[in-house]
Amino acid sequence: QLQLTESGGGLVQAGGSLTLFCKGSDRAFTRNGIGWFRQAPGKDREYVSSINTSGGIMDYADFAKGRFTIGRINRDNVVSLALRDLKPEDTATYFCAARGDSGWYSKHSNDYEIWGQGTQVTVSS
């Protein structure tokens, strides 16, 4: 079964940038819509962004528009999420997820069947 591995998280000062990566374990990754979600301690999981199979259609949560950029390189089985102008409230564990049965994007976590383990982003003030 397809597995996802996130990387790229870390500690950054407010205003800084990070790029997160979601790597798929096999070519099935290219047939999946991919989403990014985040969860801060004590808070519900929150939608961040998603992308369809071709990479031509992208969607963002309102807080991510203008600051975060999602992209995918299917030949490498990778979806990236570039974060810039980071704020302390962006501190969270960031998860990528695959639809499993669809190449379409979605902002609903229940539409995703396969999840990675997450990567921690910490933004200091």
Secondary structure by P-SEA (a helix, b strand, c coil): cbbbbbcbbbbbcccbbbbbbbbbccccccccbbbbbbbcccccccccccccccccbbbbcccccccbbbbbbccccbbbbbbcccccccccbbbbbbcccccbbbcccccccccccbbbbbbcc
